[in-house]
Amino acid sequence: MDTDELIRTVPTELFLGGEWVAAENGATFPVHDPATGDILTDVADASPADAVRALDAAVAAQHEWAATAPRERGELLRSVFGRITERAEDFALLMTLEMGKALPESRAETKYGAEFFRWFAEEAVRISGRYTHAPAGNGRILVTKQPVGPCLAITPWNFPLAMGTRKIGPALAAGCTILMKPASETPLTMLLLAQLFAEAGLPKGVLSVLPTSRAGAVTGPLIDDPRLRKLTFTGSTEVGRTLSERAGKAMLRTSMELGGNAPFLVFDDADLDAAVEGALAAKLRNGGEACTAANRFHVANPVREEFVKKLTERMAQYRLGPGTDPGTTLGPLINAGQRETVGTLVQDAVAAGASVRLGGDVPDGRGWFYPATVLDGVTADARILREEVFGPVAAVTGFDTEQEAIDAANATEYGLAAYIYTQNLDRALRVSEVLESGMVGVNRGVISDVAAPFGGVKASGLGREGGSEGIEEYLETKYIALQ
């Protein structure tokens, strides 16, 4: 399917209670192509009243969906997994058009995102409890798991499919209904996914998709509504803190997957060629616009120059361009504001003493492009070591001792992902155990896996997504005392 045909066939209305409807007031907002700045299409702009209608539908559907056989819930997820796979190229192209990433990246996300449905289709039938005799011999203990109830999911723009499937999969598998609020920059992928659910026969009200340009106005009344029982959010720590405070007043179950500032540690015994390849994966996956992206490269001083030289040579091979071009390996950033943020952080690092080994200049022309950039000798006071750059910039600094590397890695309020390169197993385990991070990659630059728990500590959030742990976020534990 070509670009124009795909855009024409993607739904642009709200998916509300199983129906495609216009926003209550008829409002729409534009979706832009980051490679050109042009408008791809306009989509319905949900209002607070639309959100309440969607919650009404979710509440009405909750009891019946929770009572649906786990096998049946799982088979529906498996059906949609198959439908995504059949339309993988459409999903990849659509993500590239609205988010900007190169097509190979979008194809990888399509496969990764679909896998959450296959995984949680299997987890739906493995929800378990326990039955035991009370230790005192005066009765029996029955423990069972029940769905939390209607959920609200708020997803970011950087992974338009996977951030949604990672929440929809466990929610539906657990027996919860769910409202999806996709990012205003990238609503089309989630609307296409809703179309596949409708085709697969998902009962009305179990899933609603509410694109909106007024996130706070639309989600606020939902969070305050006592019928909503869970909030799951992926996005910035700043917004996560605000949402958590509001959700706390309502005593909502929450899952918060927030910002990152991932350290990438290269010790002097590392295989440098492997470390460079891992660095490319950890830094340039998704164009650097990933919460797990390596943000700070702490490299042992005896091997730092060689590492920087090899990294610079490899990053120089990335070709900047529109994500739809066959030769592109690095697409544009999501918008002008993000490009300005990246540029400001680079300029601050240079002003503080860092040297530019590659890139660092905004290219002329249309679109929101920023080149692959390597900074060496980044000083401790540079903002780029404290703030998430969310772009294709590798900031390198040196260390002399293992403890110095650990202290530098932990010197952040964030704790989502970290990476270690060393050929010493004792060191790998020793350092992994003391890094203040929810996930650690040892001699590998990509750590995301549907079968593993994804999440962080400190300001990087609460809860876990994926793995056998992921479905627990959507289940309540009930204890029944039997005589």
C-alpha positions as CSV (number, residue, x, y, z in Angstrom):
1,M,0.0,0.0,0.0
2,D,1.5,3.4,-1.0
3,T,1.6,6.4,1.4
4,D,-1.4,8.3,0.2
5,E,-3.6,5.2,0.1
6,L,-2.5,4.2,3.6
7,I,-3.3,7.6,5.1
8,R,-6.7,7.5,3.4
9,T,-7.6,4.1,4.9
10,V,-6.5,4.8,8.5
11,P,-9.4,5.8,10.7
12,T,-9.3,9.4,12.0
13,E,-12.3,9.4,14.3
14,L,-12.5,8.4,17.9
15,F,-12.9,4.7,18.7
16,L,-15.4,5.1,21.5
17,G,-17.3,2.1,22.9
18,G,-16.7,0.0,19.9
19,E,-17.9,2.7,17.4
20,W,-16.1,5.2,15.2
21,V,-17.5,8.6,16.1
22,A,-16.5,12.3,15.6
23,A,-15.5,14.3,18.6
24,E,-18.4,15.7,20.6
25,N,-17.8,19.3,19.3
26,G,-16.5,18.2,15.9
27,A,-13.0,19.4,16.7
28,T,-9.9,17.9,14.9
29,F,-6.2,18.5,15.1
30,P,-3.4,17.9,12.6
31,V,-0.8,15.1,12.5
32,H,2.5,16.2,11.0
33,D,5.3,14.4,9.1
34,P,8.5,15.1,11.0
35,A,10.6,14.7,7.8
36,T,8.8,17.7,6.1
37,G,6.6,19.4,8.7
38,D,3.7,18.8,6.3
39,I,0.3,17.7,7.6
40,L,-0.5,14.1,7.0
41,T,-4.1,14.2,8.0
42,D,-6.4,15.6,10.7
43,V,-7.9,13.4,13.5
44,A,-10.8,13.8,15.9
45,D,-9.9,15.8,19.0
46,A,-11.5,14.1,22.0
47,S,-13.2,16.3,24.6
48,P,-13.7,15.7,28.3
49,A,-17.3,14.6,27.5
50,D,-16.0,12.1,25.0
51,A,-13.7,10.6,27.6
52,V,-16.5,10.2,30.1
53,R,-18.6,8.5,27.4
54,A,-15.7,6.1,26.8
55,L,-15.5,5.4,30.6
56,D,-19.2,4.8,30.7
57,A,-18.8,2.2,27.9
58,A,-15.8,0.6,29.7
59,V,-17.7,0.3,33.0
60,A,-20.7,-1.2,31.2
61,A,-18.4,-3.8,29.5
62,Q,-16.2,-4.6,32.6
63,H,-18.2,-7.3,34.3
64,E,-18.8,-9.3,31.1
65,W,-15.2,-9.0,29.9
66,A,-13.9,-10.1,33.3
67,A,-16.2,-13.1,33.2
68,T,-15.0,-14.1,29.7
69,A,-13.0,-17.3,29.7
70,P,-9.2,-16.6,30.0
71,R,-8.7,-18.8,26.9
72,E,-11.1,-16.7,24.9
73,R,-9.5,-13.4,26.0
74,G,-6.1,-14.9,25.0
75,E,-7.4,-16.1,21.6
76,L,-8.6,-12.7,20.8
77,L,-5.2,-11.2,21.5
78,R,-3.6,-13.9,19.5
79,S,-6.0,-13.1,16.6
80,V,-4.9,-9.4,16.7
81,F,-1.3,-10.5,16.8
82,G,-1.8,-12.3,13.6
83,R,-3.6,-9.3,12.0
84,I,-0.7,-7.0,12.9
85,T,1.7,-9.5,11.4
86,E,-0.3,-9.6,8.2
87,R,-0.2,-5.8,8.0
88,A,3.3,-5.3,9.3
89,E,4.4,-3.2,6.3
90,D,1.4,-0.9,6.8
91,F,2.1,-0.4,10.4
92,A,5.8,0.2,9.7
93,L,5.1,2.8,7.1
94,L,2.5,4.5,9.2
95,M,4.9,4.8,12.2
96,T,7.6,6.2,10.0
97,L,5.2,8.8,8.5
98,E,4.0,10.1,11.8
99,M,7.0,9.6,14.1
100,G,9.9,9.9,11.6
101,K,12.0,6.8,12.4
102,A,13.7,4.9,9.5
103,L,11.6,2.1,8.1
104,P,13.9,-0.7,9.4
105,E,13.3,0.7,12.9
106,S,9.6,0.8,12.3
107,R,9.6,-2.8,11.1
108,A,11.5,-3.8,14.2
109,E,8.9,-2.0,16.4
110,T,6.0,-3.7,14.6
111,K,7.4,-7.1,15.3
112,Y,8.3,-6.2,18.9
113,G,4.9,-4.5,19.6
114,A,2.9,-7.4,18.2
115,E,4.8,-9.9,20.4
116,F,3.2,-8.4,23.5
117,F,-0.1,-9.7,22.3
118,R,1.3,-13.2,21.6
119,W,3.0,-13.2,25.0
120,F,0.0,-12.0,27.0
121,A,-2.4,-14.3,25.1
122,E,-0.4,-17.1,26.7
123,E,-0.3,-15.3,30.1
124,A,-4.1,-15.0,30.2
125,V,-4.5,-18.7,31.0
126,R,-1.7,-18.7,33.7
127,I,-3.3,-16.3,36.2
128,S,-3.0,-18.3,39.4
129,G,-3.9,-18.2,43.1
130,R,-3.4,-20.6,46.0
131,Y,-5.3,-22.8,48.5
132,T,-3.7,-23.8,51.8
133,H,-4.6,-24.8,55.3
134,A,-4.2,-22.0,57.8
135,P,-1.1,-22.7,60.0
136,A,-3.2,-22.7,63.2
137,G,-5.4,-25.5,61.7
138,N,-8.6,-23.4,62.2
139,G,-9.5,-22.9,58.5
140,R,-8.3,-22.6,55.0
141,I,-6.8,-19.8,53.0
142,L,-8.0,-19.2,49.5
143,V,-6.1,-16.5,47.4
144,T,-7.4,-15.5,44.0
145,K,-6.6,-12.8,41.5
146,Q,-9.2,-10.6,39.9
147,P,-9.0,-7.8,37.3
148,V,-8.4,-4.3,38.7
149,G,-11.2,-2.9,36.6
150,P,-11.4,-0.1,34.0
151,C,-7.9,1.3,33.2
152,L,-6.6,4.5,31.6
153,A,-3.4,4.2,29.5
154,I,-1.5,7.3,28.4
155,T,1.3,6.5,25.9
156,P,4.2,8.5,24.3
157,W,5.0,9.3,20.7
158,N,8.4,7.5,20.5
159,F,7.0,3.9,20.1
160,P,3.5,4.5,18.8
161,L,2.6,0.7,18.6
162,A,4.7,-1.0,21.3
163,M,3.9,1.4,24.1
164,G,0.2,0.7,23.5
165,T,0.4,-3.1,23.1
166,R,2.6,-3.3,26.2
167,K,-0.4,-2.0,28.1
168,I,-3.4,-3.3,26.2
169,G,-2.1,-6.8,26.1
170,P,-1.9,-7.4,29.9
171,A,-5.0,-5.4,30.6
172,L,-7.2,-7.4,28.3
173,A,-5.5,-10.7,29.3
174,A,-6.3,-9.9,32.9
175,G,-9.9,-9.1,32.2
176,C,-9.7,-5.3,32.4
177,T,-11.3,-2.8,30.0
178,I,-9.1,0.0,28.9
179,L,-9.1,3.6,27.5
180,M,-6.1,4.5,25.4
181,K,-4.9,8.1,25.1
182,P,-2.1,8.1,22.5
183,A,0.3,11.0,22.0
184,S,-1.1,13.8,19.9
185,E,2.0,13.5,17.7
186,T,1.4,9.9,16.8
187,P,-2.3,8.8,17.1
188,L,-2.7,7.1,13.7
189,T,-0.9,3.8,14.7
190,M,-3.2,3.3,17.7
191,L,-6.3,4.1,15.6
192,L,-5.2,1.5,13.0
193,L,-4.7,-1.0,15.9
194,A,-8.2,-0.3,17.1
195,Q,-9.5,-1.1,13.7
196,L,-7.9,-4.5,13.9
197,F,-9.5,-5.1,17.3
198,A,-12.9,-4.2,15.8
199,E,-12.4,-6.6,12.9
200,A,-11.4,-9.4,15.4
201,G,-14.7,-9.0,17.3
202,L,-13.6,-7.4,20.5
203,P,-16.8,-6.6,22.5
204,K,-17.9,-3.0,22.5
205,G,-16.5,-0.9,25.3
206,V,-13.6,-3.1,26.2
207,L,-11.2,-0.8,24.3
208,S,-11.6,2.9,23.4
209,V,-9.0,5.1,21.7
210,L,-9.1,8.8,22.4
211,P,-6.7,11.0,20.5
212,T,-6.7,14.6,21.8
213,S,-4.7,17.7,21.7
214,R,-5.8,18.6,25.3
215,A,-4.4,15.7,27.3
216,G,-4.8,17.2,30.8
217,A,-8.4,18.4,30.2
218,V,-9.4,15.0,28.9
219,T,-7.6,12.7,31.3
220,G,-8.1,14.8,34.5
221,P,-11.8,14.0,34.8
222,L,-11.1,10.3,34.2
223,I,-8.5,10.1,37.0
224,D,-10.9,11.9,39.4
225,D,-13.8,9.5,38.5
226,P,-14.1,6.8,41.2
227,R,-15.1,4.2,38.5
228,L,-11.6,4.3,37.0
229,R,-9.4,1.8,38.9
230,K,-6.0,2.0,37.3
231,L,-3.7,4.6,35.5
232,T,-0.7,3.4,33.5
233,F,1.5,6.1,32.0
234,T,4.7,6.1,29.9
235,G,6.3,9.5,29.5
236,S,8.4,12.2,31.2
237,T,9.1,12.1,35.0
238,E,7.7,15.6,35.3
239,V,4.3,14.6,34.0
240,G,4.5,11.3,35.8
241,R,4.9,13.1,39.1
242,T,1.9,15.3,38.4
243,L,-0.3,12.3,37.4
244,S,0.9,10.3,40.4
245,E,-0.1,13.0,42.8
246,R,-3.6,13.2,41.3
247,A,-4.0,9.5,41.1
248,G,-2.9,9.2,44.7
249,K,-5.8,11.3,45.8
250,A,-8.1,8.9,44.0
251,M,-6.2,5.9,45.4
252,L,-5.7,4.5,41.9
253,R,-3.4,1.6,41.1
254,T,-0.6,3.2,39.0
255,S,2.2,2.0,36.7
256,M,4.7,4.7,35.8
257,E,7.4,4.2,33.2
258,L,9.2,7.5,33.2
259,G,12.4,9.1,32.1
260,G,15.8,7.7,31.9
261,N,19.5,8.8,31.9
262,A,21.1,5.5,31.1
263,P,24.9,5.1,31.8
264,F,27.0,3.0,29.4
265,L,30.1,1.7,31.2
266,V,33.1,0.5,29.2
267,F,35.8,-1.0,31.4
268,D,39.4,-1.4,30.3
269,D,39.0,-5.1,29.8
270,A,36.0,-4.8,27.4
271,D,36.0,-6.1,23.9
272,L,36.0,-2.6,22.3
273,D,34.6,-3.7,19.0
274,A,31.7,-5.3,20.7
275,A,31.3,-2.3,23.0
276,V,31.1,0.0,20.0
277,E,28.4,-2.1,18.3
278,G,26.5,-2.2,21.6
279,A,26.9,1.5,21.9
280,L,25.3,2.0,18.5
281,A,22.4,-0.1,19.4
282,A,21.9,1.5,22.8
283,K,22.3,5.0,21.5
284,L,20.9,5.1,18.0
285,R,18.0,2.7,18.3
286,N,14.9,4.7,17.5
287,G,17.2,7.6,16.6
288,G,18.1,8.0,20.3
289,E,14.5,8.9,21.1
290,A,14.1,6.1,23.7
291,C,13.9,6.1,27.5
292,T,16.4,3.2,27.5
293,A,18.9,5.0,25.2
294,A,22.4,5.3,26.5
295,N,22.7,8.9,27.6
296,R,26.2,9.0,29.2
297,F,29.2,7.0,28.1
298,H,31.6,6.4,31.0
299,V,34.7,4.9,29.5
300,A,37.9,3.8,31.2
301,N,40.6,6.3,30.4
302,P,43.2,3.8,29.1
303,V,40.8,2.8,26.3
304,R,38.7,6.0,25.9
305,E,40.5,7.4,22.9
306,E,40.3,4.1,21.0
307,F,36.6,3.7,21.9
308,V,35.8,7.3,20.8
309,K,37.6,6.8,17.5
310,K,35.8,3.6,16.7
311,L,32.5,5.0,17.8
312,T,32.9,8.1,15.7
313,E,33.8,6.1,12.6
314,R,30.7,4.0,13.0
315,M,28.3,6.8,13.8
316,A,29.6,8.7,10.8
317,Q,28.2,5.9,8.6
318,Y,24.6,6.7,9.6
319,R,22.7,8.3,6.8
320,L,20.4,11.1,7.8
321,G,17.2,11.5,5.8
322,P,13.4,10.9,5.6
323,G,12.5,7.6,7.2
324,T,10.8,6.4,4.0
325,D,13.9,6.7,1.9
326,P,15.5,3.2,1.4
327,G,19.0,4.4,2.3
328,T,18.1,6.3,5.5
329,T,19.4,4.9,8.8
330,L,18.7,7.9,10.9
331,G,15.4,9.8,10.6
332,P,14.3,13.2,11.9
333,L,13.4,14.0,15.5
334,I,9.8,14.2,16.4
335,N,9.4,18.0,16.2
336,A,11.1,21.4,16.2
337,G,11.0,21.6,20.0
338,Q,12.8,18.3,20.5
339,R,15.5,19.3,18.0
340,E,16.0,22.6,19.9
341,T,16.4,20.7,23.2
342,V,19.0,18.4,21.7
343,G,20.9,21.3,20.2
344,T,20.8,23.3,23.4
345,L,22.3,20.4,25.4
346,V,25.1,19.9,22.8
347,Q,25.9,23.6,22.9
348,D,26.0,23.6,26.7
349,A,28.3,20.6,26.8
350,V,30.7,22.3,24.3
351,A,30.6,25.5,26.3
352,A,31.6,23.5,29.4
353,G,34.6,22.1,27.6
354,A,33.5,19.1,25.6
355,S,35.0,18.5,22.1
356,V,32.8,17.7,19.1
357,R,34.1,14.6,17.3
358,L,31.2,14.3,15.0
359,G,28.1,16.2,14.0
360,G,26.7,18.9,16.3
361,D,25.2,21.2,13.6
362,V,21.6,21.4,12.5
363,P,21.4,20.8,8.7
364,D,19.6,23.2,6.4
365,G,16.3,22.3,4.7
366,R,12.9,21.1,5.7
367,G,12.1,18.6,8.5
368,W,13.4,18.3,12.1
369,F,16.7,16.6,11.5
370,Y,19.7,16.4,13.8
371,P,22.9,14.4,12.8
372,A,24.6,11.6,14.7
373,T,26.9,13.4,17.1
374,V,29.8,12.4,19.3
375,L,31.1,14.6,22.2
376,D,34.3,13.7,24.0
377,G,35.6,15.0,27.3
378,V,32.2,16.0,28.6
379,T,32.7,17.6,32.0
380,A,30.7,16.8,35.1
381,D,28.9,20.1,35.1
382,A,27.4,19.7,31.6
383,R,23.6,19.4,31.5
384,I,23.8,16.5,29.1
385,L,25.1,14.3,31.9
386,R,22.1,15.1,34.1
387,E,19.3,15.5,31.5
388,E,17.8,13.0,29.0
389,V,18.9,14.1,25.6
390,F,16.5,12.0,23.6
391,G,18.4,12.3,20.4
392,P,21.4,10.8,18.5
393,V,24.1,12.3,20.7
394,A,26.8,10.2,22.5
395,A,28.3,12.1,25.4
396,V,31.6,10.5,26.5
397,T,33.5,11.0,29.7
398,G,36.3,9.1,31.3
399,F,37.0,7.3,34.6
400,D,40.0,5.8,36.3
401,T,38.6,3.3,38.9
402,E,35.6,0.9,39.1
403,Q,34.2,2.7,42.0
404,E,34.5,6.0,40.2
405,A,32.5,4.5,37.3
406,I,29.8,3.2,39.7
407,D,29.5,6.5,41.5
408,A,29.2,8.4,38.2
409,A,26.6,6.0,36.9
410,N,24.5,6.4,40.0
411,A,24.8,10.2,40.2
412,T,21.4,10.8,38.7
413,E,17.8,10.9,40.0
414,Y,16.9,8.4,37.2
415,G,17.3,4.6,37.3
416,L,15.7,2.9,34.3
417,A,18.4,1.2,32.3
418,A,22.2,0.8,32.5
419,Y,24.8,-0.9,30.3
420,I,28.1,-2.6,31.2
421,Y,30.9,-3.8,28.9
422,T,33.5,-6.1,30.5
423,Q,34.9,-9.5,30.0
424,N,35.3,-10.1,33.7
425,L,32.2,-12.0,35.0
426,D,32.9,-11.1,38.6
427,R,33.0,-7.5,37.7
428,A,29.8,-7.8,35.6
429,L,27.8,-9.2,38.5
430,R,29.4,-7.0,41.1
431,V,28.7,-3.8,39.2
432,S,25.2,-4.9,38.1
433,E,24.2,-5.5,41.7
434,V,25.1,-2.0,42.9
435,L,23.9,0.0,39.9
436,E,20.7,1.9,40.9
437,S,18.7,0.8,37.9
438,G,15.7,-1.4,37.1
439,M,17.4,-3.0,34.2
440,V,21.1,-3.8,33.3
441,G,22.5,-4.9,30.0
442,V,25.8,-6.8,30.3
443,N,27.7,-6.9,27.0
444,R,24.5,-6.1,25.1
445,G,23.0,-2.8,23.8
446,V,19.4,-3.8,23.5
447,I,17.7,-5.1,26.6
448,S,13.9,-4.8,25.9
449,D,12.2,-8.2,25.7
450,V,8.5,-9.0,26.0
451,A,9.4,-11.9,28.3
452,A,11.3,-9.7,30.7
453,P,10.0,-7.1,33.2
454,F,10.5,-3.6,32.0
455,G,10.7,-0.7,34.4
456,G,12.9,1.4,36.6
457,V,13.6,2.7,40.1
458,K,14.0,6.2,41.7
459,A,12.6,8.9,39.4
460,S,12.2,6.4,36.5
461,G,8.9,5.1,37.8
462,L,6.9,2.4,39.5
463,G,5.8,-1.0,38.4
464,R,6.8,-3.4,35.6
465,E,5.6,-4.1,32.1
466,G,6.2,-7.3,30.2
467,G,7.2,-10.7,31.4
468,S,5.2,-12.7,33.9
469,E,5.3,-9.6,36.1
470,G,3.4,-7.4,33.6
471,I,0.0,-8.9,34.1
472,E,0.2,-8.6,37.9
473,E,-0.1,-4.8,37.4
474,Y,-3.7,-5.4,36.2
475,L,-4.7,-7.8,38.9
476,E,-6.0,-7.4,42.5
477,T,-5.3,-10.1,45.1
478,K,-8.3,-11.3,47.1
479,Y,-8.1,-13.4,50.2
480,I,-11.1,-15.6,51.1
481,A,-11.1,-17.2,54.6
482,L,-12.8,-20.6,54.6
483,Q,-13.8,-22.5,57.7
